[in-house]
Amino acid sequence: MMMDMTVGKPAKLMMSFAVPMLVGNIFQQLYNVVDTIIVGRFVGREALAAVGSSFAIIVLINSIILGLAMGASVLFSQLYGAKDYKRLKTSIIMAAVFILAVTLVLSVITFFSTDTIIRLYKMPPETVHYASGYLRCIFAGLIFVSLYNIAANVLRSLGDSKTPLYFLLIACFINIVLDLWFVVGMGMEVFGAAVATVIAQAVSGIACAGFTVYKIKFLQFHRSDAVFDRALFRTMGKYAFLTSVQQSVMNFGIVMIQGLVNTFGSALMAAFSAGVKIDAFAYMPVQDFGNAFSTYTAQNVGAGNKQRVRQGLKTAAVMTGIFSIIVTIVVILFAKPLVGLFVKAEDVEVIAIGVKYLHIEGAFYILIGFLFMFYGFYRGLGLASMSIVLTVVSLGTRVLLAYMLAPSFGYTMIFWAIPIGWLLADLVGVVTWLRVKKLN
């Protein structure tokens, strides 16, 4: 169902849009979490460390594709808000062709460079065998990730966050069933988990793309829509490129942190992997609310309604704060059983490290909540370059502090570096908004 966010109460609109995205992303995260849990319990600690460590690499590569689709969707939202359907269809076609072409290049490069990536990533020798087959399989299926993200972001730019959810629910069910079959039933170990994930992604990508092309009536595409509009492509390319850079920089920083974690051994690798998975769920509400706020902002910018943009920012700040505080309380209270989901009960060292990580980082989820809000806000305003600035501040601080302090003072400094980076980026976001507000 399409949603015009230029009219109505901002809080209700953003919540209605964000909730289906949240549910969908929870199930999308289950792809890797199910892999991690099943591998950790039925294959072993080394396999868990390999899959968990590989996750950061996969997210980095996927973030390039996701960033391109998210950035292009800002233009889609603006054109939809302006009711310019002709140029909207042309921009969608150009974006799809461009993103799919980039994905094919990425897939080929990463598939044939897997061993080099693992070597640079400094994985312990006992995890390399597991990681190699897992990563190659995932890289071979990147085209399905691209199909889903293109279609899902087209739908979301039009205010429809429910339809992508339905396809993810089906895909997640397929992934869980195939994970158990391939890993436990057939003994395919880590490679079986990767095959299950790719098959599930293929289902969601093809189905969501097919729905978008054939079922949305006012987006019925014709040959006349498939033209190259230089001005549109320049605008779309700018948004897509800058958002992709922002997403990539953010996840490259995570990869660098994971590389440092790898030097401390498999126990910390396993604990950190579990903690990162829990994080992904913990701040997912504020991440999706930030994306909802981006669509709200972009549609109202397209409609020329600056007052609603300001009103939406105040609403978003309050709701982000509430979400973050609730999640912090839950994670801190249930840190031990949450980490225990990923490892066997006798892995007490891994559980203890994971709990320490969550107690430190979980206390500051409100900082990452506001950072996601600023990402969405500036992206919706068309100032995608600000998202890069905020990401560089956040990740640059995190990486610098971690690499400077962890070798001398222990791995706990890796944990503390993360919220410090969030805080500095939030301060930059506030100062920038105060300057932008004065100019308007």
C-alpha positions in Angstrom: 0.0 0.0 0.0 1.4 3.4 -1.0 1.7 6.1 1.6 1.7 9.9 1.0 3.7 11.3 3.8 3.1 14.9 2.9 -0.2 14.9 4.8 -1.2 13.5 8.2 0.5 13.3 11.7 4.2 12.8 11.4 4.5 10.3 14.3 1.7 8.1 13.0 3.1 8.1 9.5 6.6 7.3 10.5 5.5 4.6 12.9 3.2 3.0 10.3 6.1 3.0 7.8 8.8 1.9 10.2 7.1 -1.1 11.8 6.9 -3.3 8.7 10.5 -2.3 7.9 11.5 -3.4 11.4 9.7 -6.7 11.2 11.2 -7.3 7.7 14.7 -6.4 8.8 14.4 -8.7 11.9 13.7 -11.6 9.5 16.5 -10.4 7.2 18.9 -10.5 10.1 17.7 -14.0 10.9 19.5 -15.1 7.7 22.9 -14.8 9.3 21.8 -15.3 12.9 20.3 -18.7 12.0 23.5 -19.6 10.2 25.5 -18.5 13.2 23.4 -20.4 15.8 23.2 -23.6 13.9 26.8 -23.6 12.9 27.9 -22.7 16.5 25.9 -25.5 18.1 26.3 -28.3 15.5 29.7 -27.6 13.9 31.8 -25.9 16.6 33.6 -22.8 17.9 36.0 -22.4 15.0 33.1 -22.6 12.5 31.2 -20.0 14.6 34.2 -17.7 14.6 34.6 -18.1 10.8 30.9 -17.4 10.0 30.7 -14.5 12.5 33.9 -13.0 11.3 32.8 -13.4 7.6 29.6 -11.5 8.4 31.5 -8.2 8.6 32.9 -8.8 5.1 29.5 -9.8 3.7 27.9 -6.7 5.2 30.6 -4.5 3.8 30.0 -5.8 0.2 26.2 -5.8 0.7 26.4 -2.2 2.0 27.7 -1.0 -1.4 24.6 -2.4 -3.1 22.2 -1.3 -0.3 23.7 2.2 -0.3 23.2 2.6 -4.0 19.6 1.5 -3.7 18.9 3.6 -0.7 20.5 6.7 -2.2 18.5 6.3 -5.5 15.3 5.9 -3.5 15.7 9.5 -2.2 15.2 10.7 -5.7 12.3 8.3 -6.1 10.6 9.7 -3.0 11.2 13.3 -4.1 9.6 12.6 -7.5 6.7 10.8 -5.9 6.1 13.7 -3.5 6.1 16.0 -6.5 3.7 13.6 -8.4 6.1 13.5 -11.3 5.5 9.9 -12.3 7.0 10.0 -15.8 10.4 11.0 -14.5 10.0 8.6 -11.6 9.7 5.6 -13.9 12.7 6.7 -16.0 14.8 7.2 -12.8 13.8 3.7 -11.6 14.9 2.0 -14.8 18.2 3.9 -14.9 18.9 3.0 -11.3 18.1 -0.7 -11.8 20.4 -1.1 -14.8 23.2 0.8 -13.1 23.0 -1.1 -9.7 22.7 -4.5 -11.3 25.8 -3.8 -13.5 27.8 -2.7 -10.4 26.6 -5.8 -8.6 27.9 -8.2 -11.3 31.3 -6.6 -11.2 31.4 -6.9 -7.4 30.3 -10.5 -7.5 33.1 -11.5 -10.0 35.8 -9.5 -8.1 35.0 -10.8 -4.7 34.5 -14.4 -5.8 37.9 -14.6 -7.3 39.6 -12.6 -4.5 38.2 -14.6 -1.6 41.5 -16.1 -0.5 43.2 -12.6 -0.6 40.4 -11.1 1.4 40.7 -13.8 4.1 44.5 -13.4 4.2 44.2 -9.6 4.6 41.5 -10.1 7.3 44.0 -12.1 9.5 41.7 -14.9 10.3 43.2 -17.6 12.5 44.3 -20.7 10.5 41.7 -23.0 12.1 38.9 -20.8 10.7 40.2 -20.3 7.1 38.8 -23.5 5.6 35.3 -22.7 6.9 35.3 -19.1 5.8 36.6 -19.7 2.2 33.7 -21.8 1.0 31.1 -19.8 2.9 32.2 -16.5 1.4 32.6 -17.7 -2.1 29.0 -19.1 -2.1 27.6 -15.8 -0.7 29.5 -13.7 -3.2 28.2 -15.8 -6.1 24.7 -14.9 -5.1 25.0 -11.1 -4.8 22.8 -10.5 -7.7 19.8 -11.7 -5.7 20.7 -9.3 -2.9 20.7 -6.5 -5.5 17.3 -7.5 -7.0 15.7 -7.4 -3.6 17.2 -4.1 -2.5 16.3 -2.3 -5.7 12.7 -3.5 -5.6 12.3 -3.0 -1.9 13.7 0.6 -2.0 11.4 1.5 -4.9 8.4 0.3 -2.9 9.6 2.0 0.3 10.2 5.3 -1.5 6.5 5.2 -2.5 5.5 4.7 1.2 5.0 0.9 0.9 7.1 -0.8 3.6 4.8 -3.8 4.0 5.2 -5.6 0.7 9.0 -6.2 1.0 8.2 -7.7 4.4 6.0 -10.5 3.0 8.8 -11.7 0.7 11.3 -11.7 3.5 9.0 -13.7 5.7 8.8 -16.4 3.1 12.6 -16.3 2.4 13.4 -16.5 6.1 11.3 -19.6 6.6 13.1 -21.2 3.6 16.5 -20.3 5.0 15.8 -21.9 8.4 14.4 -25.1 6.9 17.3 -25.4 4.5 19.9 -24.5 7.2 18.7 -27.4 9.3 18.5 -29.8 6.3 21.9 -28.9 4.8 24.0 -28.4 8.0 22.5 -30.9 10.4 20.8 -33.4 8.1 23.3 -33.6 5.2 26.4 -32.7 7.2 27.4 -29.9 4.7 28.7 -27.8 7.7 29.4 -24.1 6.9 29.0 -24.4 3.2 25.5 -25.7 3.6 24.5 -22.6 5.6 25.8 -20.4 2.8 23.8 -22.4 0.1 20.7 -22.1 2.2 21.1 -18.3 2.5 21.6 -17.8 -1.2 18.6 -19.9 -2.1 16.4 -17.8 0.3 17.8 -14.5 -1.1 17.0 -15.7 -4.6 13.4 -16.3 -3.7 13.0 -12.9 -2.0 14.8 -11.0 -4.7 13.1 -12.5 -7.7 9.6 -12.4 -6.1 9.9 -8.8 -4.9 11.3 -7.5 -8.2 8.5 -9.3 -10.1 5.8 -7.8 -7.9 7.2 -4.3 -8.3 7.3 -4.5 -12.1 4.0 -6.1 -12.7 1.6 -5.2 -9.9 2.0 -1.4 -9.2 -0.5 0.1 -11.6 0.8 3.7 -11.9 4.3 2.3 -12.4 3.4 0.3 -15.5 6.6 0.7 -17.5 6.7 1.3 -21.3 9.5 1.5 -23.8 9.2 5.3 -23.8 10.3 5.3 -20.1 13.5 3.5 -20.9 15.5 6.5 -21.9 18.7 8.0 -20.6 18.0 11.3 -18.9 21.4 12.9 -18.1 20.1 15.4 -15.5 18.1 12.7 -13.7 21.0 10.2 -13.8 23.4 12.9 -12.4 21.0 13.5 -9.5 20.3 9.9 -8.9 24.0 9.0 -9.2 25.0 11.6 -6.7 22.5 10.4 -4.1 23.3 6.7 -4.8 27.1 7.2 -4.8 27.2 9.3 -1.6 24.9 7.0 0.3 26.9 3.9 -0.9 30.1 5.6 0.2 28.5 6.3 3.6 27.3 2.7 4.0 30.6 1.3 2.8 32.8 3.6 5.0 30.6 2.6 8.0 31.0 -1.1 7.4 34.7 -0.8 6.3 35.3 0.5 9.8 33.5 -2.5 11.2 35.7 -4.8 9.1 38.8 -3.0 10.5 37.6 -3.5 14.0 36.9 -7.2 13.3 40.4 -7.5 11.9 41.7 -6.2 15.3 39.4 -8.5 17.2 40.8 -11.5 15.1 44.3 -10.9 16.6 43.0 -11.7 20.1 42.0 -15.3 19.3 38.9 -17.3 18.6 37.2 -16.7 22.0 37.0 -13.0 21.5 36.1 -13.6 17.9 33.1 -15.8 18.9 32.0 -13.4 21.6 32.3 -10.3 19.4 30.4 -12.1 16.7 27.6 -12.9 19.0 27.6 -9.3 20.4 27.4 -7.8 16.9 24.4 -10.0 16.0 22.6 -8.9 19.2 23.5 -5.3 18.3 22.0 -5.7 14.9 18.7 -6.6 16.5 19.0 -4.1 19.4 19.3 -1.0 17.4 17.3 -2.1 14.4 14.2 -0.2 15.6 16.0 3.1 15.6 17.8 2.3 12.3 14.4 1.6 10.6 12.9 4.6 12.2 15.7 6.6 10.7 15.0 5.2 7.3 11.3 6.0 7.7 12.2 9.5 8.7 14.4 9.7 5.5 11.4 8.9 3.3 9.2 11.3 5.2 11.7 14.1 4.8 12.4 13.4 1.1 8.7 13.3 0.2 8.1 16.6 2.1 11.2 18.2 0.5 9.8 17.2 -2.9 6.4 18.8 -1.9 8.2 22.0 -0.7 6.9 21.7 2.8 9.7 22.8 5.1 7.5 23.2 8.2 6.6 19.6 8.1 10.2 18.6 7.9 11.0 20.6 11.0 8.0 19.1 12.8 9.1 15.6 11.8 12.6 16.1 13.2 11.2 17.0 16.6 8.9 13.9 16.6 11.7 11.7 15.4 14.1 12.8 18.1 11.5 12.0 20.9 10.6 8.6 19.5 14.2 7.7 18.9 15.0 8.4 22.5 12.1 6.3 23.8 13.0 3.3 21.6 16.7 3.5 22.6 16.1 3.6 26.4 13.7 0.6 26.2 16.2 -1.5 24.2 19.1 -0.6 26.5 17.2 -1.9 29.5 16.3 -5.1 27.8 19.8 -5.9 26.5 21.6 -5.1 29.8 19.1 -7.2 31.9 19.2 -10.2 29.5 22.8 -10.0 28.3 23.9 -13.4 29.5 21.0 -15.5 28.1 21.2 -13.5 24.8 24.9 -14.4 24.3 24.1 -18.0 25.4 21.9 -18.4 22.4 25.0 -18.5 20.2 27.3 -20.8 22.0 27.3 -24.0 24.1 26.8 -23.6 27.9 30.3 -24.8 28.6 31.9 -21.9 26.6 32.0 -19.8 29.7 34.8 -17.6 28.5 33.0 -16.6 25.3 29.8 -15.9 27.3 31.6 -13.7 29.8 33.3 -11.6 27.1 30.0 -11.2 25.2 28.2 -10.0 28.4 31.0 -7.5 29.1 30.6 -6.2 25.5 26.8 -5.7 25.8 27.0 -4.1 29.2 29.4 -1.4 27.9 28.0 -0.8 24.4 24.3 -1.4 25.3 24.3 1.4 27.8 24.8 3.9 25.0 22.3 2.7 22.3 20.6 6.1 22.5 23.7 7.6 20.8 23.5 5.3 17.8 19.8 6.0 17.8 20.3 9.7 17.2 23.1 8.9 14.7 20.7 6.9 12.6 18.2 9.7 12.8 20.7 12.2 11.5 21.7 9.8 8.7 18.0 9.6 7.6 17.4 13.3 8.0 20.4 14.5 5.9 19.8 11.9 3.3 16.2 13.0 3.0 17.2 16.6 2.6 19.5 15.6 -0.3 22.6 16.3 1.8 23.9 12.7 1.6 27.5 14.0 1.9 26.7 14.8 5.6 26.0 11.2 6.2 29.6 10.5 5.0 30.9 13.1 7.4 29.1 11.6 10.3 30.2 8.1 9.4 33.8 9.2 9.1 33.7 10.9 12.5 32.0 7.9 14.1 34.1 5.1 12.5 37.3 7.1 12.4 37.2 7.7 16.1 36.3 4.1 16.8 39.1 2.6 14.7 41.7 5.1 15.9 41.0 4.6 19.6 40.7 0.8 19.3 44.0 0.4 17.4 45.8 2.8 19.6 44.6 1.5 23.0 43.6 -2.1 22.7 47.2 -3.5 22.1 48.4 -1.9 25.4 45.2 -1.9 27.6 43.3 -4.9 26.3 40.4 -5.8 24.1 37.9 -3.9 26.4 39.1 -0.7 24.8 37.6 -1.9 21.5 34.3 -1.9 23.2 34.6 1.6 24.7 35.8 3.1 21.4 32.4 2.4 19.8 30.1 4.7 21.9 32.8 7.4 22.0 32.6 7.5 18.2 28.8 7.7 18.3 28.9 10.6 20.7 31.3 12.7 18.6 29.3 12.1 15.4 26.0 13.1 17.2 27.6 16.4 18.2 28.6 17.1 14.6 25.0 16.3 13.5 23.5 18.7 16.0 25.9 21.5 15.1 25.4 21.1 11.4 21.6 21.2 11.8 21.8 24.4 13.8 23.8 26.0 11.0 21.4 24.7 8.3 18.4 25.9 10.3 19.8 29.4 10.4 20.2 29.4 6.6 16.6 28.5 6.2 
